Amino acid sequence: MHEVAWELVDWVEIRYRGLWFDREAVLFGAATHDIGKILHPEELSGPGSAHELAGFELLAAHGFDEKSARFARTHSSWTAAEVETEDLLVSLADKIWKAKRVPELEELIVQRLATAEGQPSWQVFMALDDELDRIAAHADHRLAFQGGYPVRA
């Protein structure tokens, strides 16, 4: 997922220079968003959300500030008022690396990009849709690679 986050932030930085976001925060969030699965290994290969709060608490207990640790908690809930662009980008990378499209999440990102650049939403949507399709096209390879390392809870 971290590789996908790199691709995504590179694309945003090149195409939407008017949108300020903290690149390093996104990459940190991508690297640590699922760290709570250490405490909930059953969620490595199955559904569940217990890892989200657990990951936040784990990072906080090891000295990470709330702003950094938050990605463990926010990567699957992007509708809260305090969600920032960085949270949305981590969430999007988390979804698109496995080719999962979430229209509500994508629309939030489209709105931020369109507002920052003063472009029509439809134009931004078309560009983002193309980029997400490009990234998602390699999901089978990524999932097969991950599947080559079975996990036992």
DSSP file with accessible surface (Angstrom, degrees, kcal/mol):
  #  RESIDUE AA STRUCTURE BP1 BP2  ACC     N-H-->O    O-->H-N    N-H-->O    O-->H-N    TCO  KAPPA ALPHA  PHI   PSI    X-CA   Y-CA   Z-CA
    1    1 A M     >        0   0   40      0, 0.0     4,-2.2     0, 0.0     5,-0.2   0.000 360.0 360.0 360.0 -33.0    0.0    0.0    0.0
    2    2 A H  H  >  +     0   0   68      1,-0.2     4,-2.1     2,-0.2     5,-0.1   0.898 360.0  53.7 -61.2 -39.9    2.9    2.3    0.7
    3    3 A E  H  > S+     0   0  119      1,-0.2     4,-2.1     2,-0.2    -1,-0.2   0.909 108.3  49.8 -60.2 -42.3    4.0    2.1   -2.9
    4    4 A V  H  > S+     0   0    0      1,-0.2     4,-2.7     2,-0.2    -1,-0.2   0.899 106.9  54.7 -65.2 -39.7    0.6    3.1   -4.1
    5    5 A A  H  X S+     0   0    1     -4,-2.2     4,-2.9     1,-0.2     5,-0.3   0.911 106.9  51.8 -60.2 -41.5    0.6    6.1   -1.7
    6    6 A W  H  X S+     0   0  104     -4,-2.1     4,-2.4     2,-0.2    -2,-0.2   0.935 111.1  47.1 -58.5 -48.0    3.9    7.2   -3.3
    7    7 A E  H  X S+     0   0   38     -4,-2.1     4,-2.2     1,-0.2    -2,-0.2   0.916 113.6  48.7 -60.2 -43.6    2.3    7.0   -6.7
    8    8 A L  H  X S+     0   0    1     -4,-2.7     4,-2.6     2,-0.2    -2,-0.2   0.937 112.4  45.2 -65.7 -47.4   -0.7    8.9   -5.6
    9    9 A V  H  X S+     0   0    0     -4,-2.9     4,-2.7     1,-0.2    -1,-0.2   0.882 111.9  53.5 -69.0 -33.9    1.1   11.7   -3.9
   10   10 A D  H  X S+     0   0   64     -4,-2.4     4,-2.0    -5,-0.3    -1,-0.2   0.946 110.8  47.2 -60.3 -45.5    3.5   12.1   -6.8
   11   11 A W  H  X S+     0   0   29     -4,-2.2     4,-2.5    -5,-0.2     5,-0.3   0.929 113.4  47.2 -63.0 -45.9    0.5   12.4   -9.1
   12   12 A V  H  X S+     0   0    1     -4,-2.6     4,-2.9     1,-0.2     7,-0.2   0.933 111.3  51.3 -62.8 -45.3   -1.3   14.9   -6.9
   13   13 A E  H  < S+     0   0   75     -4,-2.7    -1,-0.2     1,-0.2    -2,-0.2   0.875 114.8  42.9 -61.6 -36.9    1.9   17.0   -6.5
   14   14 A I  H  < S+     0   0  113     -4,-2.0     3,-0.3    -5,-0.2    -2,-0.2   0.923 125.4  30.9 -75.0 -43.8    2.5   17.2  -10.2
   15   15 A R  H  < S+     0   0  123     -4,-2.5     2,-0.2     1,-0.2    -2,-0.2   0.738 125.5  37.9 -89.9 -26.1   -1.1   17.8  -11.4
   16   16 A Y    ><  +     0   0    2     -4,-2.9     3,-1.9    -5,-0.3    -1,-0.2  -0.522  58.4 159.7-130.5  66.3   -2.6   19.8   -8.5
   17   17 A R  T 3  S+     0   0  201     -3,-0.3    -1,-0.1     1,-0.3    -4,-0.1   0.698  70.8  67.4 -63.6 -19.4    0.1   22.2   -7.2
   18   18 A G  T 3  S+     0   0   46     -3,-0.1     2,-0.8    95,-0.1    -1,-0.3   0.622  81.9  85.9 -77.4 -12.6   -2.6   24.4   -5.5
   19   19 A L    <   -     0   0   23     -3,-1.9     2,-0.4    -7,-0.2    -3,-0.1  -0.805  69.4-155.2 -93.1 111.3   -3.5   21.7   -3.0
   20   20 A W        +     0   0  197     -2,-0.8     2,-0.3     2,-0.0    65,-0.1  -0.697  27.2 150.4 -85.2 134.2   -1.2   21.8    0.0
   21   21 A F        -     0   0   16     -2,-0.4     2,-1.1    64,-0.1     3,-0.1  -0.975  52.0-102.0-153.9 161.2   -0.8   18.6    1.9
   22   22 A D     >  -     0   0   67     -2,-0.3     4,-2.0     1,-0.2     5,-0.2  -0.750  30.3-170.3 -90.8  99.5    2.0   17.1    4.0
   23   23 A R  H  > S+     0   0   39     -2,-1.1     4,-2.4     1,-0.2     5,-0.2   0.899  85.4  51.9 -56.2 -46.6    3.5   14.5    1.8
   24   24 A E  H  > S+     0   0  124      1,-0.2     4,-2.5     2,-0.2    -1,-0.2   0.863 107.3  53.3 -63.5 -35.4    5.6   12.9    4.6
   25   25 A A  H  > S+     0   0   20      2,-0.2     4,-3.0     1,-0.2    -1,-0.2   0.920 108.7  49.7 -64.9 -42.3    2.5   12.6    6.8
   26   26 A V  H  X S+     0   0    0     -4,-2.0     4,-2.7     2,-0.2    -2,-0.2   0.938 112.5  47.0 -61.5 -44.8    0.7   10.7    4.0
   27   27 A L  H  X S+     0   0    6     -4,-2.4     4,-2.0     2,-0.2    -2,-0.2   0.892 113.1  48.6 -67.4 -37.6    3.7    8.4    3.6
   28   28 A F  H  X S+     0   0   58     -4,-2.5     4,-1.8     2,-0.2    -1,-0.2   0.938 112.2  49.4 -63.5 -45.6    3.9    7.8    7.3
   29   29 A G  H  X S+     0   0    0     -4,-3.0     4,-1.9     1,-0.2    -2,-0.2   0.898 109.8  51.3 -60.7 -39.9    0.2    7.1    7.5
   30   30 A A  H  < S+     0   0    4     -4,-2.7     4,-0.3     1,-0.2    -1,-0.2   0.893 111.8  47.6 -64.2 -37.7    0.5    4.7    4.6
   31   31 A A  H  < S+     0   0   66     -4,-2.0    -1,-0.2    -5,-0.2    -2,-0.2   0.790 125.5  27.1 -73.5 -27.5    3.3    2.9    6.3
   32   32 A T  H >< S+     0   0   18     -4,-1.8     3,-2.2    -5,-0.1     4,-0.3   0.475  84.2 105.3-116.8  -2.0    1.6    2.6    9.7
   33   33 A H  T 3< S+     0   0   11     -4,-1.9     3,-0.3     1,-0.3    42,-0.1   0.791  91.6  36.6 -57.8 -31.0   -2.2    2.7    9.1
   34   34 A D  T >  S+     0   0   43     -4,-0.3     3,-2.4     1,-0.2    -1,-0.3   0.201  78.4 116.6-106.0  18.5   -2.6   -1.1    9.8
   35   35 A I  G X   +     0   0   48     -3,-2.2     3,-2.0     1,-0.3     4,-0.3   0.801  64.9  70.7 -60.3 -25.9   -0.1   -1.4   12.6
   36   36 A G  G >> S+     0   0    0     15,-0.3     3,-1.2    -3,-0.3     4,-0.9   0.679  77.5  79.7 -65.7 -13.6   -2.9   -2.3   15.0
   37   37 A K  G <4 S+     0   0   37     -3,-2.4    -1,-0.3     1,-0.3     7,-0.2   0.686  76.9  73.0 -69.1 -13.8   -3.2   -5.6   13.2
   38   38 A I  G <4 S+     0   0  118     -3,-2.0    -1,-0.3     1,-0.2    -2,-0.2   0.892 105.5  37.1 -61.0 -38.3   -0.2   -6.7   15.2
   39   39 A L  T <4 S+     0   0   97     -3,-1.2    -2,-0.2    -4,-0.3    -1,-0.2   0.616 126.8  39.0 -88.0 -14.9   -2.6   -6.8   18.2
   40   40 A H    ><  +     0   0   50     -4,-0.9     3,-2.3     1,-0.1    -1,-0.2  -0.561  66.0 165.1-132.2  66.5   -5.5   -8.2   16.0
   41   41 A P  G >   +     0   0   44      0, 0.0     3,-1.9     0, 0.0     4,-0.5   0.741  68.7  73.2 -62.3 -20.6   -3.8  -10.6   13.6
   42   42 A E  G >  S+     0   0   93      1,-0.3     3,-0.6     2,-0.2     4,-0.4   0.773  91.3  60.1 -62.3 -21.5   -7.2  -12.2   12.7
   43   43 A E  G <  S+     0   0   10     -3,-2.3    -1,-0.3     1,-0.2     5,-0.1   0.507  83.9  79.7 -86.4  -2.6   -7.8   -8.9   10.8
   44   44 A L  G <  S+     0   0   74     -3,-1.9    -1,-0.2    -7,-0.2    -2,-0.2   0.849 115.3  14.2 -68.1 -33.3   -4.7   -9.6    8.6
   45   45 A S  S <  S+     0   0   97     -3,-0.6    -2,-0.2    -4,-0.5    -1,-0.2   0.286 130.2  45.3-125.8   9.5   -6.7  -12.0    6.5
   46   46 A G  S    S-     0   0   30     -4,-0.4     0, 0.0    -5,-0.1     0, 0.0  -0.895  89.4 -77.8-144.5 173.2  -10.3  -11.2    7.5
   47   47 A P        +     0   0  131      0, 0.0     2,-0.2     0, 0.0    -2,-0.1  -0.240  61.8 114.9 -71.5 162.6  -12.6   -8.3    8.2
   48   48 A G        -     0   0   43     -5,-0.1    -8,-0.0     1,-0.1    -2,-0.0  -0.643  46.3-146.6 150.1 157.2  -12.6   -6.2   11.3
   49   49 A S  S >> S+     0   0   76     -2,-0.2     3,-1.5     2,-0.1     4,-0.6   0.322  70.9 101.4-128.4   5.6  -11.9   -2.7   12.6
   50   50 A A  H 3> S+     0   0   45      1,-0.3     4,-1.6     2,-0.2     5,-0.2   0.809  76.3  66.2 -62.5 -25.8  -10.5   -3.4   16.1
   51   51 A H  H 3> S+     0   0    7      1,-0.2     4,-2.5     2,-0.2   -15,-0.3   0.741  88.3  69.1 -68.3 -20.1   -7.0   -2.7   14.7
   52   52 A E  H <> S+     0   0   34     -3,-1.5     4,-2.0     2,-0.2    -1,-0.2   0.978 107.7  30.8 -67.4 -58.3   -7.9    0.9   14.1
   53   53 A L  H  X S+     0   0   93     -4,-0.6     4,-2.8     1,-0.2     5,-0.2   0.905 119.8  56.3 -66.3 -38.5   -8.1    2.2   17.6
   54   54 A A  H  X S+     0   0   11     -4,-1.6     4,-2.4     1,-0.2    -2,-0.2   0.901 107.6  48.6 -60.4 -40.4   -5.5   -0.4   18.7
   55   55 A G  H  X S+     0   0    0     -4,-2.5     4,-2.6     2,-0.2     5,-0.2   0.913 110.7  49.8 -66.1 -43.3   -3.1    1.0   16.2
   56   56 A F  H  X S+     0   0   31     -4,-2.0     4,-2.5    -5,-0.2    -2,-0.2   0.948 113.9  45.6 -58.9 -48.5   -3.6    4.6   17.3
   57   57 A E  H  X S+     0   0  110     -4,-2.8     4,-2.5     2,-0.2    -2,-0.2   0.881 111.5  52.8 -65.1 -37.2   -3.1    3.6   20.9
   58   58 A L  H  X S+     0   0   38     -4,-2.4     4,-1.1    -5,-0.2    -1,-0.2   0.939 111.7  44.8 -63.8 -47.1    0.0    1.5   20.1
   59   59 A L  H ><>S+     0   0    5     -4,-2.6     5,-2.3     1,-0.2     3,-0.6   0.926 114.0  49.8 -63.5 -43.6    1.6    4.4   18.2
   60   60 A A  H ><5S+     0   0   45     -4,-2.5     3,-1.7     1,-0.2    -2,-0.2   0.909 107.7  54.2 -62.2 -40.0    0.7    6.9   20.9
   61   61 A A  H 3<5S+     0   0   81     -4,-2.5    -1,-0.2     1,-0.3    -2,-0.2   0.747 106.2  53.9 -66.6 -21.4    2.1    4.6   23.6
   62   62 A H  T <<5S-     0   0  134     -4,-1.1    -1,-0.3    -3,-0.6    -2,-0.2   0.110 129.2 -91.7-102.4  21.1    5.4    4.5   21.7
   63   63 A G  T < 5S+     0   0   70     -3,-1.7     2,-0.3     1,-0.3    -3,-0.2   0.479  77.6 139.6  92.4   3.8    5.8    8.3   21.6
   64   64 A F      < -     0   0   87     -5,-2.3    -1,-0.3    -6,-0.2    -2,-0.1  -0.649  53.1-118.8 -81.5 137.1    4.1    9.2   18.3
   65   65 A D    >>  -     0   0   96     -2,-0.3     4,-2.8     1,-0.1     3,-0.7  -0.243  25.6-106.0 -71.4 163.6    2.0   12.4   18.5
   66   66 A E  H 3> S+     0   0  126      1,-0.2     4,-1.9     2,-0.2    -1,-0.1   0.862 118.0  59.8 -59.3 -37.7   -1.7   12.3   17.8
   67   67 A K  H 34 S+     0   0  110      1,-0.2    -1,-0.2     2,-0.2     4,-0.2   0.861 114.1  36.6 -62.3 -34.2   -1.3   14.0   14.5
   68   68 A S  H X4 S+     0   0   39     -3,-0.7     3,-0.8     1,-0.1    -2,-0.2   0.882 117.8  49.4 -82.7 -42.0    1.0   11.1   13.3
   69   69 A A  H >X S+     0   0    0     -4,-2.8     3,-1.6     1,-0.2     4,-0.6   0.720  89.4  85.0 -71.2 -19.2   -0.8    8.3   15.0
   70   70 A R  H >X S+     0   0   19     -4,-1.9     4,-2.5     1,-0.3     3,-1.2   0.768  72.7  72.1 -59.3 -27.9   -4.2    9.3   13.7
   71   71 A F  H <> S+     0   0    1     -3,-0.8     4,-1.5     1,-0.3    -1,-0.3   0.833  90.3  59.6 -61.4 -31.2   -3.9    7.5   10.4
   72   72 A A  H <4 S+     0   0    0     -3,-1.6    -1,-0.3    -4,-0.2   -17,-0.2   0.858 115.8  35.8 -61.9 -31.5   -4.3    4.2   12.2
   73   73 A R  H << S+     0   0   75     -3,-1.2     3,-0.4    -4,-0.6    -2,-0.2   0.789 121.6  43.0 -91.4 -31.6   -7.7    5.4   13.3
   74   74 A T  H >< S+     0   0    9     -4,-2.5     3,-1.4     1,-0.2    -3,-0.2   0.547  81.2  94.8 -98.0  -6.3   -8.8    7.5   10.3
   75   75 A H  T 3< S+     0   0    4     -4,-1.5    -1,-0.2     1,-0.3     3,-0.1   0.644  97.4  33.1 -68.7 -10.1   -7.9    5.3    7.3
   76   76 A S  T 3  S+     0   0   40     -3,-0.4     2,-0.4     1,-0.2    -1,-0.3   0.310 113.4  60.7-123.6   9.3  -11.4    3.8    7.1
   77   77 A S    <   +     0   0   53     -3,-1.4     3,-0.2     1,-0.1    -1,-0.2  -0.849  50.3 157.9-137.7  98.8  -13.6    6.7    8.3
   78   78 A W        +     0   0   36     -2,-0.4    -1,-0.1     1,-0.2    10,-0.1   0.282  57.1  77.0-108.0  11.8  -13.3    9.7    6.1
   79   79 A T        +     0   0  122      3,-0.0    -1,-0.2    29,-0.0    -2,-0.0   0.555  63.2 111.7-101.1  -6.0  -16.5   11.6    6.8
   80   80 A A  S >  S-     0   0   39     -3,-0.2     3,-1.6     1,-0.1    -3,-0.0  -0.333  75.8-120.4 -67.3 149.9  -15.6   13.1   10.2
   81   81 A A  T 3  S+     0   0  105      1,-0.3    -1,-0.1    -2,-0.0    -3,-0.0   0.823 109.9  55.8 -61.2 -32.1  -15.3   16.9   10.2
   82   82 A E  T 3  S+     0   0  130      2,-0.0    -1,-0.3     0, 0.0     2,-0.2   0.478  76.5 121.0 -85.0   0.7  -11.7   16.7   11.4
   83   83 A V    <   -     0   0    7     -3,-1.6     2,-0.2     4,-0.1    -5,-0.1  -0.461  49.2-157.6 -67.9 128.8  -10.5   14.5    8.5
   84   84 A E     >  -     0   0   70     -2,-0.2     4,-1.9     1,-0.1     3,-0.4  -0.528  32.9 -96.2-103.0 171.6   -7.8   16.3    6.5
   85   85 A T  H  > S+     0   0   18      1,-0.2     4,-2.5     2,-0.2     5,-0.2   0.885 123.9  57.3 -54.6 -40.3   -6.5   15.9    3.0
   86   86 A E  H  > S+     0   0    8      1,-0.2     4,-2.3     2,-0.2    -1,-0.2   0.907 105.1  50.6 -60.2 -41.2   -3.7   13.6    4.3
   87   87 A D  H  > S+     0   0    1     -3,-0.4     4,-2.5     1,-0.2    -1,-0.2   0.907 110.0  50.4 -62.2 -42.3   -6.3   11.3    5.8
   88   88 A L  H  X S+     0   0    1     -4,-1.9     4,-2.7     2,-0.2    -2,-0.2   0.899 110.0  49.6 -64.1 -40.6   -8.2   11.1    2.6
   89   89 A L  H  X S+     0   0    2     -4,-2.5     4,-2.6     2,-0.2    -1,-0.2   0.901 111.2  48.5 -67.7 -39.5   -5.1   10.3    0.6
   90   90 A V  H  X S+     0   0    0     -4,-2.3     4,-2.4     2,-0.2    -2,-0.2   0.939 113.3  48.6 -63.8 -44.4   -4.1    7.5    3.0
   91   91 A S  H  X S+     0   0    0     -4,-2.5     4,-1.6     2,-0.2    -2,-0.2   0.917 111.8  49.0 -60.6 -44.1   -7.6    6.1    2.8
   92   92 A L  H  X S+     0   0    1     -4,-2.7     4,-3.2     1,-0.2     5,-0.3   0.928 111.2  48.5 -64.2 -44.4   -7.6    6.3   -1.0
   93   93 A A  H  X S+     0   0    0     -4,-2.6     4,-1.9     1,-0.2    -1,-0.2   0.907 108.8  55.3 -61.2 -39.5   -4.3    4.5   -1.3
   94   94 A D  H  < S+     0   0    8     -4,-2.4     4,-0.3    -5,-0.2    -1,-0.2   0.850 115.9  37.7 -62.3 -34.6   -5.5    1.9    1.1
   95   95 A K  H ><>S+     0   0   26     -4,-1.6     5,-2.3    -3,-0.2     3,-1.1   0.923 115.7  48.7 -82.1 -46.9   -8.5    1.2   -1.1
   96   96 A I  H ><5S+     0   0    0     -4,-3.2     3,-2.0     1,-0.3    -2,-0.2   0.770  94.2  72.1 -74.8 -21.9   -7.0    1.5   -4.6
   97   97 A W  T 3<5S+     0   0   30     -4,-1.9    -1,-0.3     1,-0.3    46,-0.2   0.841 109.4  36.9 -62.0 -25.8   -4.0   -0.7   -3.9
   98   98 A K  T < 5S-     0   0   76     -3,-1.1    -1,-0.3    -4,-0.3    -2,-0.2   0.176 122.4-108.7-108.0  15.7   -6.5   -3.6   -4.0
   99   99 A A  T < 5 +     0   0   45     -3,-2.0     2,-0.6     1,-0.2    -3,-0.2   0.733  67.0 149.9  65.7  28.6   -8.6   -2.0   -6.8
  100  100 A K      < -     0   0  107     -5,-2.3     2,-0.5    -6,-0.1    -1,-0.2  -0.810  32.7-154.5 -92.3 124.4  -11.5   -1.2   -4.5
  101  101 A R        -     0   0   74     -2,-0.6    -9,-0.0    -3,-0.1     0, 0.0  -0.849  11.2-173.5-101.8 131.3  -13.3    2.0   -5.7
  102  102 A V     >  -     0   0   15     -2,-0.5     4,-2.6     1,-0.1     3,-0.4  -0.897   7.5-164.3-125.5  97.5  -15.2    4.0   -3.1
  103  103 A P  H  > S+     0   0   88      0, 0.0     4,-2.6     0, 0.0     5,-0.2   0.853  87.2  53.8 -53.5 -40.7  -17.2    6.8   -4.8
  104  104 A E  H  > S+     0   0  124      2,-0.2     4,-1.6     1,-0.2     5,-0.1   0.914 112.3  44.3 -63.4 -41.6  -17.9    8.8   -1.6
  105  105 A L  H  > S+     0   0    0     -3,-0.4     4,-1.8     2,-0.2    -1,-0.2   0.933 113.5  50.1 -66.7 -46.3  -14.2    8.9   -0.8
  106  106 A E  H  X S+     0   0    9     -4,-2.6     4,-2.9     1,-0.2    -2,-0.2   0.888 107.6  54.7 -61.4 -37.8  -13.2    9.7   -4.3
  107  107 A E  H  X S+     0   0   86     -4,-2.6     4,-2.5    -5,-0.3    -1,-0.2   0.894 104.9  53.3 -64.6 -38.6  -15.7   12.5   -4.4
  108  108 A L  H  X S+     0   0   63     -4,-1.6     4,-1.7     2,-0.2    -1,-0.2   0.913 112.1  45.0 -62.0 -40.2  -14.2   14.1   -1.3
  109  109 A I  H  X S+     0   0    6     -4,-1.8     4,-2.7     2,-0.2     5,-0.2   0.920 110.4  54.0 -70.4 -42.0  -10.8   14.1   -2.9
  110  110 A V  H  X S+     0   0    0     -4,-2.9     4,-3.1     1,-0.2     5,-0.3   0.930 108.0  51.0 -55.7 -45.6  -12.2   15.5   -6.2
  111  111 A Q  H  X S+     0   0   73     -4,-2.5     4,-2.4     1,-0.2    -1,-0.2   0.905 111.0  47.4 -61.8 -41.6  -13.8   18.4   -4.3
  112  112 A R  H  X S+     0   0   86     -4,-1.7     4,-2.2     2,-0.2    -1,-0.2   0.918 115.3  45.2 -65.9 -43.2  -10.5   19.2   -2.6
  113  113 A L  H  X S+     0   0    1     -4,-2.7     4,-1.9     2,-0.2     6,-0.3   0.929 114.2  48.3 -66.3 -44.9   -8.5   19.1   -5.8
  114  114 A A  H  X>S+     0   0    5     -4,-3.1     5,-1.5    -5,-0.2     4,-1.5   0.920 113.2  47.6 -62.8 -43.3  -11.1   21.0   -7.8
  115  115 A T  H  <5S+     0   0  113     -4,-2.4     3,-0.2    -5,-0.3    -1,-0.2   0.926 111.3  50.6 -64.2 -43.8  -11.3   23.7   -5.1
  116  116 A A  H  <5S+     0   0   36     -4,-2.2    -1,-0.2     1,-0.2    -2,-0.2   0.850 121.6  32.6 -64.2 -34.3   -7.6   24.0   -4.8
  117  117 A E  H  <5S-     0   0   64     -4,-1.9    -1,-0.2    -5,-0.1    -2,-0.2   0.497 102.2-123.6-101.6  -8.3   -7.1   24.4   -8.6
  118  118 A G  T  <5 +     0   0   71     -4,-1.5    -3,-0.2    -3,-0.2    -4,-0.1   0.836  64.5 140.8  66.9  32.0  -10.3   26.2   -9.5
  119  119 A Q      < -     0   0   55     -5,-1.5    -1,-0.2    -6,-0.3    -2,-0.1  -0.740  61.2 -93.4-104.2 155.6  -11.1   23.5  -12.0
  120  120 A P     >  -     0   0   58      0, 0.0     4,-1.9     0, 0.0     3,-0.5  -0.402  32.6-124.7 -64.5 143.5  -14.6   22.0  -12.7
  121  121 A S  H  > S+     0   0   43      1,-0.2     4,-3.1     2,-0.2     5,-0.2   0.871 109.2  57.1 -58.0 -38.6  -15.3   18.9  -10.6
  122  122 A W  H  > S+     0   0  177      1,-0.2     4,-2.3     2,-0.2    -1,-0.2   0.891 105.9  50.3 -62.7 -36.8  -16.0   16.8  -13.7
  123  123 A Q  H  > S+     0   0   84     -3,-0.5     4,-1.9     2,-0.2    -1,-0.2   0.924 113.2  44.9 -67.7 -42.9  -12.6   17.6  -15.1
  124  124 A V  H  X S+     0   0    0     -4,-1.9     4,-3.0     1,-0.2     5,-0.3   0.915 111.0  54.8 -66.3 -41.4  -10.8   16.6  -11.9
  125  125 A F  H  X S+     0   0   78     -4,-3.1     4,-3.2     1,-0.2     5,-0.2   0.923 107.1  50.2 -57.7 -45.4  -13.0   13.5  -11.6
  126  126 A M  H  X S+     0   0   96     -4,-2.3     4,-2.1     2,-0.2    -1,-0.2   0.919 113.1  45.7 -61.6 -42.5  -11.9   12.4  -15.1
  127  127 A A  H  X S+     0   0   10     -4,-1.9     4,-2.1     2,-0.2    -2,-0.2   0.932 115.7  45.5 -66.8 -45.2   -8.2   12.9  -14.4
  128  128 A L  H  X S+     0   0    2     -4,-3.0     4,-3.1     1,-0.2     5,-0.3   0.921 110.5  54.3 -64.9 -42.0   -8.5   11.1  -11.0
  129  129 A D  H  X S+     0   0   38     -4,-3.2     4,-2.5    -5,-0.3    -1,-0.2   0.920 108.6  48.9 -58.4 -43.4  -10.5    8.3  -12.4
  130  130 A D  H  X S+     0   0  103     -4,-2.1     4,-2.1    -5,-0.2    -1,-0.2   0.917 113.0  47.3 -62.1 -43.9   -7.8    7.7  -15.1
  131  131 A E  H  X S+     0   0   18     -4,-2.1     4,-2.5     2,-0.2     5,-0.2   0.919 112.1  48.8 -66.7 -41.9   -5.1    7.7  -12.5
  132  132 A L  H  X S+     0   0    0     -4,-3.1     4,-3.1     1,-0.2    -2,-0.2   0.903 110.3  51.6 -66.6 -37.4   -7.0    5.3  -10.1
  133  133 A D  H  X S+     0   0   80     -4,-2.5     4,-1.6    -5,-0.3    -1,-0.2   0.915 109.7  50.7 -62.0 -41.0   -7.7    3.0  -13.0
  134  134 A R  H  < S+     0   0  109     -4,-2.1     4,-0.3     2,-0.2    -2,-0.2   0.945 115.0  41.7 -62.2 -46.9   -4.0    3.0  -13.9
  135  135 A I  H >< S+     0   0    0     -4,-2.5     3,-1.5     1,-0.2    -2,-0.2   0.929 113.0  53.2 -67.2 -43.1   -3.0    2.2  -10.3
  136  136 A A  H >< S+     0   0   17     -4,-3.1     3,-2.3     1,-0.3     4,-0.4   0.782  91.1  76.4 -65.2 -24.8   -5.7   -0.4   -9.8
  137  137 A A  T 3< S+     0   0   77     -4,-1.6     3,-0.3     1,-0.3    -1,-0.3   0.746  96.4  48.3 -59.8 -21.4   -4.7   -2.3  -12.9
  138  138 A H  T <> S+     0   0   99     -3,-1.5     4,-2.0    -4,-0.3    -1,-0.3   0.295  80.5 102.7-101.3   9.6   -1.7   -3.7  -10.9
  139  139 A A  H <> S+     0   0    2     -3,-2.3     4,-3.1     1,-0.2     5,-0.3   0.883  74.8  57.1 -63.3 -40.6   -3.8   -4.8   -7.9
  140  140 A D  H  > S+     0   0  133     -4,-0.4     4,-2.4    -3,-0.3    -1,-0.2   0.909 108.0  48.2 -58.6 -41.4   -3.9   -8.5   -8.9
  141  141 A H  H  > S+     0   0  140      2,-0.2     4,-2.4    -3,-0.2    -1,-0.2   0.931 113.2  47.4 -63.7 -45.6   -0.1   -8.6   -8.9
  142  142 A R  H  X S+     0   0   22     -4,-2.0     4,-2.5     1,-0.2    -2,-0.2   0.920 113.7  47.3 -62.6 -43.7    0.1   -6.8   -5.5
  143  143 A L  H  X S+     0   0   68     -4,-3.1     4,-2.7     1,-0.2    -1,-0.2   0.887 111.4  50.9 -66.8 -37.5   -2.5   -9.1   -4.0
  144  144 A A  H  X S+     0   0   70     -4,-2.4     4,-1.0    -5,-0.3    -1,-0.2   0.912 110.0  50.4 -65.8 -40.3   -0.8  -12.2   -5.4
  145  145 A F  H >< S+     0   0  131     -4,-2.4     3,-0.9     1,-0.2    -2,-0.2   0.955 113.2  45.1 -61.4 -48.0    2.5  -11.0   -3.9
  146  146 A Q  H >< S+     0   0   94     -4,-2.5     3,-1.9     1,-0.3    -2,-0.2   0.906 108.7  57.1 -62.5 -40.9    0.9  -10.5   -0.5
  147  147 A G  H 3< S+     0   0   56     -4,-2.7    -1,-0.3     1,-0.3    -2,-0.2   0.708  91.6  72.1 -64.6 -18.0   -0.9  -13.8   -0.7
  148  148 A G  T << S+     0   0   53     -4,-1.0    -1,-0.3    -3,-0.9    -2,-0.2   0.548  93.3  58.6 -73.2  -6.5    2.5  -15.5   -1.2
  149  149 A Y  S <  S-     0   0  155     -3,-1.9    -1,-0.2    -4,-0.2    -4,-0.0  -0.736  86.4-155.5-122.2  79.1    3.2  -14.8    2.5
  150  150 A P        -     0   0  107      0, 0.0     2,-0.4     0, 0.0    -3,-0.1  -0.183   4.4-143.2 -61.7 150.3    0.3  -16.5    4.3
  151  151 A V        -     0   0   66     -4,-0.0     2,-0.5  -109,-0.0    -2,-0.0  -0.922   8.2-160.4-116.6 138.8   -0.6  -15.3    7.7
  152  152 A R              0   0  223     -2,-0.4  -110,-0.1  -108,-0.0     0, 0.0  -0.982 360.0 360.0-120.2 126.6   -1.7  -17.4   10.7
  153  153 A A              0   0   95     -2,-0.5  -113,-0.0  -111,-0.1  -111,-0.0  -0.481 360.0 360.0 -80.4 360.0   -3.6  -15.7   13.5
